[in-house]
Amino acid sequence: MYGDFAIKTYGLCIVIGLLTGLWFIKQDPVRKKLGISFETILDGVQICTFFGILGARLLFAHETNMPLFSLQFFQIWNGGLSIQGAVLGVLTSIILFSWYKKIKLFPLFELAATYAPLMQAIGRIGCLHAGCCHGQQAQCIVSIVYTDPESLAPLYTPLLPTQIMSSLLLFILFVLLYRYRIHFYKKPYITSWYFIGIGIERFIVDFWRADQGTLVHGLSYQQYISLGLIILGIFIGYMVYKRNESI
């Protein structure tokens, strides 16, 4: 903070995640082989960023009963973005961008799915600082305690660091997908594994999160979305397999 000017760590992490992802995309050797220009990617990123943030905020507002398009709704720098909402928003924007630019859709999906977990992993560090997406109360060696009055988490209460759990799992997913893209890019299963991976990550971590809301048959709203993402990933993988078999 400098006088009346303050930089929110949450927003800073989102920007760092986006810039890091863009750097990797610019260096991506497969993108260059496919002839997708970086200028085209930059155009797409602007649209994806808008739809991603909108989707993330809308789903978060739905989960927390936040009034839509209120002043609070637009204060995203204070935290409160749903990664799953962001995924759905970006998915929609990529489809629209591909149609508008007349670019093959699946190579864009494969490119975005490779680096999305890295950007999400960095974004989760922002969640840690903001206090959102925190875990349940637990007195253990890995528990963290928030003392900042502006934190979204309960103060002076030991909480499980589910943000760190999520960040680590997403980073591992990124490493696996990145290695696969470099060595097996001609077998386009990255999009499939991405949806399966983020579905499994959130399904597992949600058991320890404090913001589960109302449970239905022992599972949270987000866990049902996670199961849907896993099924979507399996379906995409099956379609890719059938397409390769017919060639």
N, C-alpha and C positions, 0 to 999 in steps of 0.2 A: 504494500500500500504506500502511495506517495501523495501526502496531503489528502485531498478529497478523491484522488484517483486510485482505484484498486483493481488489480488483476485477479480474477477468480481462478483458482487452480483448476476447477472443474472445466471451465471453458478453455483454459490453456491446454489441458490434456486432450480435449477434443481436437483442437487446432493442431497440436503436435502429432496426434494420431493420423489426422488427415494428410498432413504434409509428409509424414513418414511413408504412408501408403502410396502417395503420389511419387515419391522418390523411387520406391521399389518398382512401381508400374513403369516409370520412365526407363529404368534399367532392364526391364523384363525382356529377355532374349526371345521368348516365344511371340510376344506382341510384335516385335520387329520382324520376325519371320513371316507373320501373318499380314504384315503391311498395314496395321492399325496405327495411324499417326498419333503422336502424343498430344497434338493440338485438338484432335477429335476427342481424346480422352478428357482433356481439360473442359471441353464443352459439356461432355456428359457428366463430369464431376459436379459442375455447378447445379445441374438439374437434380442429380442424385442427392446432393447435400440438402437441397431445399426439401425434397420429398422425404428424405431420411429423417430430418429433424421434425418435420410435420407429423410423419407417422409415429415417430418415437414419442412426441409430446401428446398426440391424440390418444395413444394407447395408455400412456401414463395417467392422463387426465381421466380416462374411463375407469382405470383401476382405483384411483384415489378420489373419485367424485369431484374433481376440480372443475369449476365452471369453464366451459369452452370459450375460448377467445376473450377471456377476461384479461386484466392487466397482469395478474399472476400467471396466466397461461403463457404469456410471451416472455416471462422472466426466466429463460432457459439457463442463464448463467448461474442460477442458484441451485441447479441440479434438478433431476426429475425427468429423465429420458428413458424410455423403454427400448432396450436393444432389439427385442423382437419386433416392436413397432417400427424401428428404423429399418430392419431387414425387409419387412413387408413394403415399406415406402420405397426403398431403393430398388427392390424387385420390380415394382410397378414402373418406376422411372426408367429403368434399363429397357424394359419392354417398349415403352413409349419412345425412348431415344433411338432404339434400334429401328423402329418403324419409321420415325421421322427422317433419320439419316440414311435409311436403306442399307444398314449394315447387318451382316449375319448376327443373329441373336446369341447363339450359343458361345462363340468365342468371347463375347463381352461378359457373359455369365462366368465363364471359366476364369477370365482375368480378374473380375471383381471378387469372385469367391476365394481366390488364392490369397488376396491381401486384406480382405475384410476382417478375418480373425485378428490380425495384427492391430488394425485400427481399433477394433473393439477392445482388445486387451489393454491398450494404452488408455482408452476412454474409461475403462473400469478403475484405473488409478485415480481418475478425476472423481468417480463415485466415492472412492475411499476418502478423499479429502472433503467432499461435500457432506458426507454422512448418509447419503441415500443408498438404497440397496443393501443396507447393513444386515448382519445376521442376528440370530436370537441371542438372548441373554445367556451367558455361560461363563463360569469362572474357571478358566483353564490357561495353560501356558501361552496360547496364541491369541487370547482375547485382547481386544483393544478398547480404550476408554476415550470418549470424546469430552472435551472441556470447553470448546468454543461455543458461545451462546448462539452463533449463527448456524451451527451445524444442524442438519436435518435429522440426526440420530439422537436418541435419549442421552442426556448428559450424565457423566460420572457413573456410568453403568457398563460393566464388562460385556462386550459383544463379540460374537464370532465374526472374523474378518472375511465374510463371504465375497466381498469385492476382490480380495487378493486371490481367493480360491478360483473365482471366475476368470480373473486375469491370467493366472498361470495355466489353466486348462485351455483358454483361447490361444495363448501363445504357443503351447504345445501343438494345438491343431494347426496353427499357421506354419510351424516348422515342418510338420508332416505334409501338408498340402503344397508347400513351396518346393520341397524335395521331389514330390511326385510330379509337379509341373515341369521341373527342370529335366527330369529323367524320363518321364512317360507322358509327355504332353500330347502325343498322338492318340492316347487313350483318354478321352475327355470325361473322366469321372469326378473331377474336382468339385463341380457344382453339387453333385449327388452327395459326396462325402462332407461337403461343407454344411449342408442342411442337416444331415444326420449328426454331424459333430456338434453343431450349436444346439441342436435339440437335446442331445444327451447331456451336454454341459449344463444347460439351464435346468433340465429335469432333475439332475442330481443335486446341484447347488441349492435349488429351491427348498429342499427338505430342511435346510438350515437357515433360510432367510426369514426375517421377522415380518415381512410385508406380504405374506401369503394370502391374506384376505380370507374370504369364506371358502372352506374346503368342500369339495363335492366328491364323495366316495374316497376321501383321504388325500385327494390331489387338489392343487391350486389351479386357478384359471390359467396361469402361465405354464403350468406343467401340461395342461391339455393342448395349449398352443405348441409346446415342445413336441408332444407326440405327433401333432399334425405336421410339423416340420420334418420329423424323422420319417414319417410315411411319405411325405413329398420327396425327400431325398432318395428313398428306396424306389419310388416310382420313376424318378428321373434316371436313376442308375439302370433300372430295368429297360427303359426306353432306349437308352444309349446302347445297352447290350444287344437288344433286338435289332437296332439299326446296324450295328457292326456285324452282326450275324448275317444280315441280308446283303451285305456288300460283297 
